[in-house]
Amino acid sequence: MLMLPVARRARDLAILVEVSDVAQGVLAEVDDAIDDADVVVRPAHRSRVGQPLLRTEAASVAAVRPRPVAVHCVTRVQLLVTLLALEEAGPVEGDRIEHGSVIPAETLPWLARLGVTVVTQPHFPVERGREYATDVDPADQAHLYRCRSLAEAGIPLAAGTDAPYGSADPWAVMRAAVERSGGEAVARRAALDLFVGEPQHACRVRRLAVGSVADLFLLHVPLKEALDLMSADVVRATFVGGRRITPPD
């Protein structure tokens, strides 16, 4: 029987900050400028139109410091505004980008420098490949829900199911992560590690300690076999906050 930690999101860890629809309209020109390396490397060169909004977003982040923030980013505009805001407010350990649906390659060094964790859904391109092929801007399709490229760029990485909008089975997400195309596939152990991070630091794999509250799952089989199968059937029991949440055998 093998015990592995379960990642739990700390309820008081971060304030969720959502970039508004207004931001997307005001910064439409920034959307086009994302391909300009000067905008990414030297964010002070942003447009005059976007400055008031960016100051507002930066102020929102600064107001909750020293607490980290988790920012939902599902468009390249939202990502750019968020990075600019974090740049102005100053990043802190534990800051997160939730989803990171569209992360252009030229923003990877910037993300790495800020040390922002990306909590992605690597299964979405697998589950929604046909829809993305027709509904997503062709310029964005190569940048959807990055996985391996983020890790290789030195960007802290974790994953979530985003249920009910995606599969609620983390093992299905892991299988998708190892089956990704376009150079985004990760190794099986790396896929598991996406789900066993610390609450305050989702990319930092938790370690079990005697006397700590049980946040873990037990396997029927050795870890190597579980990674080969990557199925919920290998799970014997799951405990959250010291309480068993799966039915008894």
ROKOLMAR-991866 format. One line per field, with one value per residue (C-alpha): chain; x negated, y, z negated; residue number from 1; residue in one letter. Coordinates in steps of 0.05 Angstrom, whole numbers, always signed. Layout:
mol <- [A,...]
x <- [X,...]
y <- [Y,...]
z <- [Z,...]
seq <- [NUM,...]
type <- [A,...]
***
This chain:
mol <- [A,A,A,A,A,A,A,A,A,A,A,A,A,A,A,A,A,A,A,A,A,A,A,A,A,A,A,A,A,A,A,A,A,A,A,A,A,A,A,A,A,A,A,A,A,A,A,A,A,A,A,A,A,A,A,A,A,A,A,A,A,A,A,A,A,A,A,A,A,A,A,A,A,A,A,A,A,A,A,A,A,A,A,A,A,A,A,A,A,A,A,A,A,A,A,A,A,A,A,A,A,A,A,A,A,A,A,A,A,A,A,A,A,A,A,A,A,A,A,A,A,A,A,A,A,A,A,A,A,A,A,A,A,A,A,A,A,A,A,A,A,A,A,A,A,A,A,A,A,A,A,A,A,A,A,A,A,A,A,A,A,A,A,A,A,A,A,A,A,A,A,A,A,A,A,A,A,A,A,A,A,A,A,A,A,A,A,A,A,A,A,A,A,A,A,A,A,A,A,A,A,A,A,A,A,A,A,A,A,A,A,A,A,A,A,A,A,A,A,A,A,A,A,A,A,A,A,A,A,A,A,A,A,A,A,A,A,A,A,A,A,A,A,A,A,A,A,A,A]
x <- [+0,-29,-12,-16,+2,+63,+57,+108,+119,+110,+176,+141,+81,+99,+151,+177,+168,+205,+186,+252,+284,+271,+197,+201,+235,+189,+127,+146,+84,+42,+69,+37,-27,-39,-84,-128,-187,-195,-126,-143,-214,-203,-131,-140,-132,-58,-6,+20,+91,+76,+38,+98,+125,+57,+48,+115,+97,+29,+62,+111,+52,+12,+71,+69,-6,-42,+10,+2,+56,+86,+107,+153,+124,+160,+138,+72,+98,+113,+45,+9,+48,+35,-40,-44,-6,-51,-112,-87,-63,-122,-113,-112,-123,-58,-29,+9,+36,+99,+112,+60,+103,+62,-11,-51,-122,-153,-122,-156,-220,-178,-137,-200,-232,-171,-169,-94,-64,-18,+39,+61,+110,+67,+128,+168,+133,+144,+217,+234,+187,+241,+274,+208,+189,+249,+265,+197,+158,+105,+52,+69,+74,+0,+1,+61,+53,-22,-52,-122,-145,-129,-169,-227,-226,-235,-163,-132,-76,-16,+51,+124,+185,+227,+288,+345,+317,+270,+262,+266,+218,+146,+120,+152,+117,+51,+62,+76,+13,-30,+6,+3,-22,-63,-120,-77,-75,-108,-135,-87,-118,-118,-43,-30,-71,-24,+29,-10,-35,-32,+30,-10,-58,-22,-86,-123,-112,-87,-122,-88,-107,-90,-37,-12,+61,+75,+83,+65,+89,+71,+57,+73,+9,-63,-74,-108,-47,+0,-38,-35,+40,+58,+128,+171,+180,+111,+135,+154,+174,+169,+164,+174,+162,+155,+223,+235,+275,+279,+327,+297,+276]
y <- [+0,+67,+135,+199,+270,+304,+377,+424,+496,+540,+578,+640,+637,+687,+735,+718,+776,+775,+822,+853,+853,+928,+913,+873,+930,+985,+944,+918,+951,+915,+849,+866,+889,+824,+802,+863,+841,+912,+908,+843,+858,+931,+938,+1012,+1021,+1006,+1049,+1114,+1088,+1028,+1064,+1082,+1011,+981,+1027,+1003,+930,+941,+978,+920,+872,+919,+927,+855,+849,+814,+761,+727,+732,+681,+713,+680,+690,+658,+707,+736,+805,+783,+751,+813,+860,+813,+809,+884,+892,+842,+878,+944,+918,+871,+795,+754,+680,+642,+688,+645,+649,+606,+571,+607,+589,+629,+640,+666,+640,+709,+717,+655,+690,+744,+693,+657,+721,+740,+670,+664,+594,+573,+526,+499,+449,+405,+362,+417,+413,+338,+342,+402,+395,+399,+460,+496,+481,+520,+569,+594,+647,+611,+657,+630,+556,+541,+574,+538,+508,+500,+446,+420,+485,+522,+472,+475,+551,+546,+568,+536,+491,+455,+431,+427,+393,+457,+413,+418,+452,+394,+323,+316,+257,+280,+215,+232,+299,+264,+217,+278,+311,+253,+246,+320,+336,+395,+383,+395,+323,+310,+247,+206,+224,+297,+291,+263,+319,+370,+348,+337,+407,+444,+488,+553,+531,+488,+471,+447,+372,+358,+309,+265,+277,+236,+273,+318,+319,+267,+298,+238,+180,+106,+62,-11,-20,+4,+74,+50,+7,+64,+111,+58,+50,+123,+104,+122,+47,+44,+89,+52,+111,+187,+230,+305,+343,+277,+252,+196,+221,+156,+99,+42,-20]
z <- [+0,+21,-9,+33,+11,+38,+58,+26,+44,-18,-28,-54,-8,+45,+69,+138,+185,+252,+308,+329,+398,+398,+394,+457,+494,+468,+482,+551,+579,+527,+553,+620,+586,+549,+606,+595,+551,+525,+493,+459,+438,+420,+397,+383,+458,+454,+489,+460,+466,+422,+367,+322,+325,+312,+252,+226,+234,+202,+144,+134,+128,+84,+37,+15,+7,-25,-8,+60,+113,+160,+226,+277,+347,+406,+460,+481,+462,+391,+385,+409,+363,+304,+317,+323,+257,+222,+250,+222,+154,+146,+147,+82,+72,+85,+139,+190,+260,+262,+328,+371,+430,+479,+462,+522,+526,+518,+449,+421,+399,+365,+327,+306,+281,+240,+210,+221,+216,+273,+254,+321,+351,+397,+415,+448,+516,+514,+494,+537,+596,+649,+619,+610,+682,+707,+650,+627,+665,+707,+677,+608,+622,+614,+545,+514,+444,+446,+402,+417,+449,+383,+342,+390,+385,+310,+294,+232,+257,+228,+256,+239,+269,+271,+260,+278,+341,+353,+330,+254,+256,+242,+271,+337,+335,+321,+381,+424,+400,+422,+488,+509,+578,+603,+554,+493,+465,+398,+365,+323,+256,+276,+292,+222,+190,+221,+171,+106,+90,+24,+13,+11,+65,+116,+154,+93,+82,+12,-34,-85,-157,-219,-261,-205,-185,-132,-63,-21,+21,+14,+74,+85,+125,+125,+153,+217,+234,+217,+264,+319,+311,+294,+273,+213,+204,+170,+112,+49,+6,+3,-59,-63,-128,-165,-141,-92,-33,+7,-11,-52,-15]
seq <- [1,2,3,4,5,6,7,8,9,10,11,12,13,14,15,16,17,18,19,20,21,22,23,24,25,26,27,28,29,30,31,32,33,34,35,36,37,38,39,40,41,42,43,44,45,46,47,48,49,50,51,52,53,54,55,56,57,58,59,60,61,62,63,64,65,66,67,68,69,70,71,72,73,74,75,76,77,78,79,80,81,82,83,84,85,86,87,88,89,90,91,92,93,94,95,96,97,98,99,100,101,102,103,104,105,106,107,108,109,110,111,112,113,114,115,116,117,118,119,120,121,122,123,124,125,126,127,128,129,130,131,132,133,134,135,136,137,138,139,140,141,142,143,144,145,146,147,148,149,150,151,152,153,154,155,156,157,158,159,160,161,162,163,164,165,166,167,168,169,170,171,172,173,174,175,176,177,178,179,180,181,182,183,184,185,186,187,188,189,190,191,192,193,194,195,196,197,198,199,200,201,202,203,204,205,206,207,208,209,210,211,212,213,214,215,216,217,218,219,220,221,222,223,224,225,226,227,228,229,230,231,232,233,234,235,236,237,238,239,240,241,242,243,244,245,246,247,248,249]
type <- [M,L,M,L,P,V,A,R,R,A,R,D,L,A,I,L,V,E,V,S,D,V,A,Q,G,V,L,A,E,V,D,D,A,I,D,D,A,D,V,V,V,R,P,A,H,R,S,R,V,G,Q,P,L,L,R,T,E,A,A,S,V,A,A,V,R,P,R,P,V,A,V,H,C,V,T,R,V,Q,L,L,V,T,L,L,A,L,E,E,A,G,P,V,E,G,D,R,I,E,H,G,S,V,I,P,A,E,T,L,P,W,L,A,R,L,G,V,T,V,V,T,Q,P,H,F,P,V,E,R,G,R,E,Y,A,T,D,V,D,P,A,D,Q,A,H,L,Y,R,C,R,S,L,A,E,A,G,I,P,L,A,A,G,T,D,A,P,Y,G,S,A,D,P,W,A,V,M,R,A,A,V,E,R,S,G,G,E,A,V,A,R,R,A,A,L,D,L,F,V,G,E,P,Q,H,A,C,R,V,R,R,L,A,V,G,S,V,A,D,L,F,L,L,H,V,P,L,K,E,A,L,D,L,M,S,A,D,V,V,R,A,T,F,V,G,G,R,R,I,T,P,P,D]
***
